[in-house]
Amino acid sequence: MAKVKTAFFCQNCGNQYPKWQGQCAACKSWNTIAEEVLQKAEAPKWQDSSTLAPRTMAAPVAIKDIQPTSEARLLTADNELNRVLGGGLVPGSLVLLGGEPGIGKSTLCLQIALCANFRTLYVSGEESSQQIKMRADRLQHQNPNCFVLTETNTAAIFSQIKTVQPNVLVIDSVQTLCTDAIEASAGSISQVKACTAELIQFAKATNTPVILIGHINKDGQIAGPKILEHMVDTVLQFEGDHNHVFRILRSHKNRFGSTNALGIYEMLSNGLREVSNPSELLLSEKDDSLSGNAVAVTMEGTRPLLIEIQALVSSAVYGTPQRSATGFNAKRLNMLLAVLEKRAGFRLGAKDVFLNITGGIHVDDPAIDLGVVAAVLSSTNDEAIAPNVCFAAEVGLSGEIRPIPRIDQRIAEAEKLGFQTIYISKYCKLEHEYKGIRVKLLSKIEELVQIH
């Protein structure tokens, strides 16, 4: 009988060591290294070896002689998910979905299974079948081809897969699975890696897409070994704020499509609703024009969004003025305030400045710099900006208005939502002429100050 192989793993970062030591050399954590069994003498596979075809030795093939195969993707009933995946689920692919607890990962996957027009097996290791039924009744969807299995052992799961023959397999979650090949607790480094390897073997052999739900750690990274993200084909991140109803689905890795796509949902009492036009939700409706409000056009991946920026400038009560930014980089806010004071002559050194991006989203796009400056100027002068005006440009340290990419998409989005004027850099190269919206060109920040 073969010897049982063991190794020492850091339970925090997954780094492997040949023997035990007190501190992990990779993440500098203490007392996080534990011994785990790598493989037992006889490791079972996802199916019996007698049913497998005999292994043939691979030979190198010239790339010009390889015939491409075009397999149709499985389109789900969720258009936002299809967009992020690049056109649907690829047969035989593994999709890893991560996110904070309670953000809606299980709801999203169960909603996909209930609304699908194909056979789906939903495997849950965290909830009972009665709990899943309660959630399904709340989602108000019925699908006779959706099957639920509450199991954590991979051998039992593969046994039921042979009976159900699903077109899509959903695992909730990968950290709860365990395999007989590893003598370790569920969720450990070696168990997660071994269970994922078995699921990959199953997916590639049967051309069945597999969706894995993954937990995240306190740093916001997907729990388990980092190699887990390298093993799967697609890594999706489900983000959002518990205080707001918006949820954003991002693609951090996609072997079959772009990682610039973005999906936006609204969390309701009966599940997640797709948001086809998020700009209308991010812009607040108000009767009166208020000072300190400006609308900027940003890009989330390849999707243009119009967001509302709120600024409040007031006299500092204490000696040190406050600089607070919600949804925006505080260091970049300080830079823009310094540019206003140096180039435009505004004395903001003794002023408190508060900035907020409405909707609870965080924006890193430098194209909203001009909108931030306009909101600060509006609050300083206590003059409201016209509600049909928006901004899209980057501000440099010398006060110049710099061009930004995808300017035509931003202008088209603003025109579609009824804005009549947009301020951009005069160095932008426009591919079209716009008749429904006036495009104002600026070169320096002093020109914006003169307008207001």
C-alpha positions as CSV (number, residue, x, y, z in Angstrom):
1,M,0.0,0.0,0.0
2,A,1.3,3.5,-0.9
3,K,2.3,5.8,1.9
4,V,-0.1,8.5,3.0
5,K,1.2,11.9,1.9
6,T,1.0,14.8,4.2
7,A,2.1,18.5,4.1
8,F,1.7,21.6,6.2
9,F,-0.4,24.4,4.9
10,C,-1.1,28.0,6.1
11,Q,-4.8,28.3,6.8
12,N,-4.7,32.0,6.0
13,C,-2.9,32.2,2.7
14,G,-2.5,28.5,1.6
15,N,1.3,28.5,1.4
16,Q,2.8,25.0,1.7
17,Y,5.7,23.9,3.9
18,P,7.5,20.5,4.3
19,K,7.4,20.8,8.1
20,W,5.6,22.8,10.8
21,Q,6.8,26.3,11.8
22,G,5.3,29.0,14.0
23,Q,5.1,31.8,11.5
24,C,4.1,31.8,7.8
25,A,6.8,33.3,5.7
26,A,4.3,34.5,3.1
27,C,1.6,36.3,5.1
28,K,3.5,36.7,8.4
29,S,0.7,35.1,10.4
30,W,1.4,33.2,13.6
31,N,0.0,29.7,14.5
32,T,-1.9,29.3,11.2
33,I,0.1,26.3,9.8
34,A,-1.6,22.9,10.2
35,E,-0.8,19.4,8.8
36,E,-3.2,18.0,6.2
37,V,-3.3,14.8,4.3
38,L,-2.5,15.3,0.6
39,Q,-3.7,12.0,-0.7
40,K,-4.7,8.6,0.7
41,A,-3.4,5.3,-0.7
42,E,-6.4,4.9,-3.0
43,A,-8.0,8.1,-4.3
44,P,-11.5,7.7,-5.8
45,K,-12.3,9.6,-8.9
46,W,-15.5,11.3,-9.9
47,Q,-16.6,8.1,-11.7
48,D,-15.3,4.5,-11.7
49,S,-12.2,3.9,-13.7
50,S,-13.9,1.0,-15.5
51,T,-16.2,3.4,-17.3
52,L,-13.3,5.7,-18.4
53,A,-11.9,5.4,-21.9
54,P,-8.4,4.0,-22.1
55,R,-5.9,6.9,-21.9
56,T,-4.0,7.7,-25.1
57,M,-0.7,9.5,-25.2
58,A,-0.9,13.1,-26.4
59,A,1.1,14.2,-29.4
60,P,2.0,17.7,-30.5
61,V,-0.1,19.1,-33.4
62,A,0.6,22.1,-35.6
63,I,-1.7,24.9,-34.7
64,K,-2.7,25.3,-38.3
65,D,-4.0,21.7,-38.3
66,I,-6.2,22.2,-35.2
67,Q,-9.9,22.4,-36.2
68,P,-11.8,24.9,-34.1
69,T,-15.1,23.7,-32.6
70,S,-18.0,26.2,-32.1
71,E,-20.2,24.9,-29.3
72,A,-23.3,26.9,-28.6
73,R,-23.4,28.6,-25.2
74,L,-26.2,28.0,-22.8
75,L,-28.2,31.2,-22.5
76,T,-29.7,31.7,-19.0
77,A,-32.8,33.8,-18.4
78,D,-30.6,36.4,-16.7
79,N,-29.4,38.9,-19.4
80,E,-27.0,40.6,-17.0
81,L,-25.2,37.3,-16.2
82,N,-25.1,36.5,-20.0
83,R,-23.5,39.8,-20.6
84,V,-20.8,39.4,-17.9
85,L,-20.0,35.8,-19.1
86,G,-19.6,37.0,-22.6
87,G,-22.7,35.5,-24.1
88,G,-23.8,32.7,-21.8
89,L,-22.4,29.6,-20.1
90,V,-19.7,27.8,-22.0
91,P,-20.2,23.9,-22.0
92,G,-17.6,22.3,-19.7
93,S,-16.6,25.5,-18.0
94,L,-16.3,26.3,-14.2
95,V,-17.6,29.6,-13.0
96,L,-16.6,30.7,-9.5
97,L,-18.9,33.3,-7.9
98,G,-17.6,35.1,-4.8
99,G,-19.1,37.8,-2.5
100,E,-19.7,38.9,1.0
101,P,-22.1,37.0,3.3
102,G,-25.7,37.9,2.7
103,I,-25.0,39.8,-0.5
104,G,-27.2,37.5,-2.6
105,K,-24.9,34.8,-4.1
106,S,-27.3,31.9,-3.3
107,T,-30.3,34.0,-4.4
108,L,-28.7,34.7,-7.7
109,C,-27.8,31.1,-8.4
110,L,-31.2,29.7,-7.3
111,Q,-32.9,32.3,-9.4
112,I,-30.8,31.2,-12.4
113,A,-31.8,27.5,-11.7
114,L,-35.5,28.3,-11.3
115,C,-35.7,30.5,-14.4
116,A,-33.7,28.3,-16.7
117,N,-35.1,26.4,-19.6
118,F,-32.8,23.4,-19.1
119,R,-32.3,20.8,-16.4
120,T,-30.4,22.1,-13.4
121,L,-29.1,20.4,-10.2
122,Y,-28.7,22.8,-7.3
123,V,-26.4,21.2,-4.6
124,S,-26.4,22.9,-1.3
125,G,-24.1,22.1,1.6
126,E,-25.3,25.0,3.8
127,E,-29.1,24.8,3.7
128,S,-31.7,22.1,4.0
129,S,-34.1,21.4,1.1
130,Q,-36.9,23.0,3.1
131,Q,-35.0,26.2,3.5
132,I,-34.3,26.3,-0.2
133,K,-38.0,25.7,-0.9
134,M,-38.9,28.7,1.3
135,R,-36.4,30.8,-0.8
136,A,-37.8,29.5,-4.0
137,D,-41.4,30.4,-3.0
138,R,-40.2,33.9,-2.1
139,L,-38.7,34.2,-5.6
140,Q,-42.0,33.2,-7.1
141,H,-40.6,31.0,-9.8
142,Q,-41.4,27.4,-10.6
143,N,-39.3,25.1,-12.8
144,P,-40.0,21.3,-12.9
145,N,-36.5,20.8,-14.3
146,C,-34.8,22.3,-11.2
147,F,-33.6,19.6,-8.7
148,V,-32.2,20.3,-5.2
149,L,-29.7,18.1,-3.4
150,T,-28.4,18.7,0.1
151,E,-25.0,16.9,0.2
152,T,-21.4,17.6,0.8
153,N,-19.6,14.4,-0.2
154,T,-18.4,14.5,-3.8
155,A,-18.9,10.8,-4.3
156,A,-22.6,11.0,-3.4
157,I,-23.0,14.1,-5.5
158,F,-21.5,12.4,-8.6
159,S,-23.7,9.4,-8.0
160,Q,-26.9,11.6,-8.1
161,I,-25.6,13.4,-11.1
162,K,-25.6,10.2,-13.1
163,T,-29.3,9.8,-12.2
164,V,-30.4,13.4,-12.8
165,Q,-28.2,14.1,-15.9
166,P,-28.3,17.9,-15.4
167,N,-27.3,20.4,-18.1
168,V,-26.0,22.8,-15.4
169,L,-24.6,22.0,-12.0
170,V,-24.6,24.6,-9.1
171,I,-22.5,24.0,-6.0
172,D,-23.3,26.1,-2.9
173,S,-20.6,26.3,-1.7
174,V,-17.2,24.9,-2.7
175,Q,-15.9,25.4,0.9
176,T,-18.5,22.9,2.2
177,L,-17.5,20.0,-0.1
178,C,-15.3,17.1,1.0
179,T,-13.8,14.2,-0.8
180,D,-12.8,10.7,0.4
181,A,-9.4,11.2,-1.2
182,I,-8.4,13.7,1.5
183,E,-8.4,13.2,5.2
184,A,-9.0,16.8,6.2
185,S,-11.9,18.9,7.4
186,A,-14.2,20.6,4.9
187,G,-13.0,24.0,3.8
188,S,-9.4,23.3,4.3
189,I,-6.8,24.1,1.7
190,S,-6.3,20.5,0.5
191,Q,-10.1,19.7,0.5
192,V,-11.0,22.8,-1.6
193,K,-8.3,22.0,-4.1
194,A,-9.1,18.3,-4.4
195,C,-12.9,18.9,-4.7
196,T,-12.4,21.5,-7.4
197,A,-10.1,19.2,-9.3
198,E,-12.8,16.5,-9.3
199,L,-15.4,19.0,-10.5
200,I,-13.1,20.1,-13.3
201,Q,-12.6,16.5,-14.4
202,F,-16.4,16.0,-14.4
203,A,-17.1,19.3,-16.3
204,K,-14.5,18.6,-19.0
205,A,-15.5,15.0,-19.5
206,T,-19.3,15.6,-19.7
207,N,-19.3,19.2,-21.2
208,T,-21.5,20.3,-18.2
209,P,-21.1,23.9,-17.0
210,V,-20.5,24.1,-13.2
211,I,-21.2,27.2,-11.1
212,L,-19.3,27.3,-7.8
213,I,-20.2,29.7,-5.0
214,G,-17.2,30.7,-2.9
215,H,-16.8,32.4,0.4
216,I,-14.5,35.3,1.0
217,N,-12.2,36.1,3.8
218,K,-11.8,39.3,5.9
219,D,-9.6,40.8,3.2
220,G,-12.3,40.5,0.5
221,Q,-10.5,37.7,-1.3
222,I,-12.1,34.3,-2.1
223,A,-11.3,31.9,0.7
224,G,-9.1,28.9,0.1
225,P,-6.0,28.5,-1.9
226,K,-5.1,31.2,-4.5
227,I,-4.7,28.4,-7.0
228,L,-8.5,27.9,-6.9
229,E,-8.9,31.1,-9.0
230,H,-6.3,29.7,-11.5
231,M,-8.1,26.4,-11.8
232,V,-11.5,27.7,-12.8
233,D,-12.4,29.3,-16.1
234,T,-14.3,32.4,-14.9
235,V,-14.1,34.3,-11.6
236,L,-17.1,36.6,-10.8
237,Q,-17.4,38.9,-7.9
238,F,-20.8,39.9,-6.5
239,E,-20.5,43.3,-4.8
240,G,-22.8,45.7,-3.1
241,D,-23.6,47.6,0.1
242,H,-26.0,46.1,2.6
243,N,-27.4,49.7,3.2
244,H,-28.4,50.0,-0.5
245,V,-30.4,47.8,-2.9
246,F,-27.9,47.8,-5.8
247,R,-25.7,44.8,-6.5
248,I,-22.9,44.8,-9.1
249,L,-21.6,41.6,-10.8
250,R,-18.0,42.0,-12.1
251,S,-15.8,39.6,-14.0
252,H,-12.2,39.4,-12.6
253,K,-11.2,36.5,-14.9
254,N,-12.9,35.1,-18.0
255,R,-11.2,32.7,-20.4
256,F,-14.1,32.9,-22.9
257,G,-14.9,36.7,-22.9
258,S,-14.0,40.2,-21.8
259,T,-13.5,41.2,-18.2
260,N,-14.9,44.7,-18.8
261,A,-18.5,43.7,-18.8
262,L,-20.7,44.6,-15.8
263,G,-24.1,43.5,-14.5
264,I,-26.2,45.5,-12.2
265,Y,-29.1,44.2,-10.1
266,E,-31.6,45.6,-7.6
267,M,-32.3,43.6,-4.5
268,L,-36.1,43.3,-3.9
269,S,-38.2,41.3,-1.5
270,N,-38.9,38.7,-4.3
271,G,-35.3,38.4,-5.5
272,L,-32.9,40.2,-7.7
273,R,-34.2,42.4,-10.5
274,E,-32.1,43.2,-13.6
275,V,-31.3,46.9,-14.0
276,S,-31.2,47.6,-17.8
277,N,-30.7,51.3,-17.4
278,P,-28.8,52.0,-14.1
279,S,-28.3,55.7,-14.8
280,E,-32.0,56.4,-14.1
281,L,-31.7,54.9,-10.7
282,L,-28.4,56.6,-9.8
283,L,-29.8,60.0,-10.6
284,S,-32.1,61.4,-7.9
285,E,-35.4,63.1,-8.8
286,K,-35.8,66.5,-7.1
287,D,-38.1,69.4,-7.7
288,D,-35.8,72.2,-6.8
289,S,-32.3,72.9,-8.1
290,L,-29.8,72.6,-5.2
291,S,-26.3,73.9,-5.1
292,G,-23.4,71.4,-4.8
293,N,-25.0,68.8,-7.1
294,A,-23.4,67.8,-10.4
295,V,-23.8,64.9,-12.8
296,A,-20.8,63.2,-14.3
297,V,-20.5,60.4,-16.9
298,T,-18.4,57.4,-15.8
299,M,-17.6,54.0,-17.3
300,E,-18.0,50.7,-15.5
301,G,-16.2,48.4,-17.8
302,T,-17.8,49.0,-21.2
303,R,-21.0,50.4,-19.7
304,P,-21.5,54.2,-19.4
305,L,-23.2,55.4,-16.3
306,L,-24.4,58.8,-15.2
307,I,-23.9,59.4,-11.5
308,E,-24.8,62.3,-9.2
309,I,-22.0,64.0,-7.2
310,Q,-22.9,65.9,-4.1
311,A,-20.5,68.4,-2.5
312,L,-20.7,70.5,0.7
313,V,-18.3,73.3,1.4
314,S,-18.6,75.1,4.7
315,S,-16.4,77.1,7.1
316,A,-14.2,75.0,9.4
317,V,-15.3,75.2,13.0
318,Y,-12.0,73.9,14.4
319,G,-8.5,74.7,13.4
320,T,-8.0,71.8,11.0
321,P,-10.5,71.6,8.1
322,Q,-12.1,68.2,7.4
323,R,-11.9,66.4,4.1
324,S,-14.4,63.6,3.7
325,A,-15.2,61.6,0.6
326,T,-17.8,58.7,0.3
327,G,-17.5,56.7,-2.9
328,F,-14.5,58.7,-4.1
329,N,-10.8,58.6,-3.5
330,A,-10.0,61.0,-0.7
331,K,-6.4,61.6,-1.9
332,R,-7.7,62.5,-5.3
333,L,-10.2,64.9,-3.7
334,N,-7.3,66.7,-1.9
335,M,-5.5,66.9,-5.2
336,L,-8.4,68.6,-7.0
337,L,-8.9,71.0,-4.1
338,A,-5.2,71.9,-4.4
339,V,-5.6,72.5,-8.1
340,L,-8.7,74.8,-7.5
341,E,-6.7,76.8,-4.9
342,K,-3.6,77.1,-7.0
343,R,-5.0,77.6,-10.5
344,A,-8.5,79.2,-9.8
345,G,-7.7,81.3,-6.7
346,F,-10.3,79.6,-4.4
347,R,-9.3,79.7,-0.8
348,L,-10.4,76.3,0.4
349,G,-7.6,75.8,3.0
350,A,-9.9,76.9,5.8
351,K,-13.0,75.2,4.5
352,D,-14.6,71.8,5.3
353,V,-15.2,69.8,2.2
354,F,-17.6,66.8,2.1
355,L,-18.1,64.8,-1.1
356,N,-20.6,62.0,-1.7
357,I,-21.3,59.7,-4.7
358,T,-25.0,58.9,-4.6
359,G,-26.3,55.4,-4.9
360,G,-23.7,53.8,-2.6
361,I,-21.2,53.0,-5.4
362,H,-17.5,53.6,-5.5
363,V,-16.0,55.3,-8.6
364,D,-12.3,55.2,-9.5
365,D,-12.8,56.7,-13.0
366,P,-10.7,59.9,-13.4
367,A,-13.3,61.1,-15.9
368,I,-15.5,62.4,-13.1
369,D,-12.9,64.9,-12.0
370,L,-14.6,67.8,-13.8
371,G,-17.9,66.8,-12.2
372,V,-16.3,66.9,-8.7
373,V,-14.8,70.3,-9.4
374,A,-18.1,71.6,-10.7
375,A,-19.9,70.3,-7.5
376,V,-17.3,71.9,-5.2
377,L,-17.6,75.3,-7.1
378,S,-21.4,75.1,-7.0
379,S,-21.4,74.6,-3.2
380,T,-18.7,77.3,-2.7
381,N,-20.6,79.9,-4.6
382,D,-24.0,78.6,-3.5
383,E,-25.2,78.5,-7.1
384,A,-27.1,75.6,-8.5
385,I,-26.0,73.9,-11.8
386,A,-28.7,73.5,-14.4
387,P,-30.3,70.0,-14.2
388,N,-29.7,69.3,-17.9
389,V,-25.9,69.7,-17.7
390,C,-23.3,66.9,-17.2
391,F,-19.5,66.7,-17.2
392,A,-16.9,64.2,-18.5
393,A,-13.2,65.1,-18.3
394,E,-10.1,64.5,-16.3
395,V,-8.4,67.4,-14.5
396,G,-4.6,67.6,-14.4
397,L,-2.3,69.1,-11.8
398,S,-1.6,72.2,-13.9
399,G,-5.4,72.8,-14.2
400,E,-5.7,71.5,-17.8
401,I,-8.8,69.6,-18.9
402,R,-7.5,66.3,-20.2
403,P,-9.2,63.9,-22.7
404,I,-10.8,60.6,-21.6
405,P,-11.4,57.4,-23.5
406,R,-14.8,56.2,-24.9
407,I,-16.0,59.8,-25.1
408,D,-18.6,59.0,-27.8
409,Q,-20.3,56.4,-25.7
410,R,-20.5,58.8,-22.8
411,I,-22.0,61.5,-24.9
412,A,-24.5,59.1,-26.4
413,E,-25.6,57.9,-22.9
414,A,-26.1,61.5,-21.8
415,E,-28.1,62.3,-24.9
416,K,-30.3,59.3,-24.4
417,L,-31.2,60.4,-20.9
418,G,-32.2,63.8,-22.0
419,F,-29.2,66.0,-21.0
420,Q,-28.8,69.0,-23.2
421,T,-25.2,70.1,-22.5
422,I,-22.0,68.2,-21.7
423,Y,-18.6,69.7,-20.9
424,I,-15.6,67.8,-22.1
425,S,-12.0,68.4,-23.0
426,K,-11.3,70.2,-26.3
427,Y,-8.6,67.6,-27.0
428,C,-11.1,64.8,-27.3
429,K,-11.5,63.3,-30.8
430,L,-15.1,62.9,-31.6
431,E,-16.2,60.4,-34.2
432,H,-19.8,61.8,-34.6
433,E,-21.6,65.0,-34.7
434,Y,-24.4,65.4,-32.1
435,K,-27.5,67.4,-32.7
436,G,-29.6,66.5,-29.6
437,I,-26.9,67.6,-27.1
438,R,-24.6,70.6,-27.0
439,V,-20.9,69.6,-26.6
440,K,-18.9,72.3,-24.8
441,L,-15.1,72.2,-25.1
442,L,-12.8,73.3,-22.2
443,S,-9.1,73.5,-22.1
444,K,-8.4,74.9,-18.6
445,I,-10.2,74.8,-15.3
446,E,-10.3,78.6,-15.3
447,E,-12.8,78.4,-18.2
448,L,-15.2,76.3,-16.0
449,V,-14.9,78.9,-13.2
450,Q,-15.8,81.7,-15.5
451,I,-19.0,79.8,-16.6
452,H,-20.1,79.4,-13.0
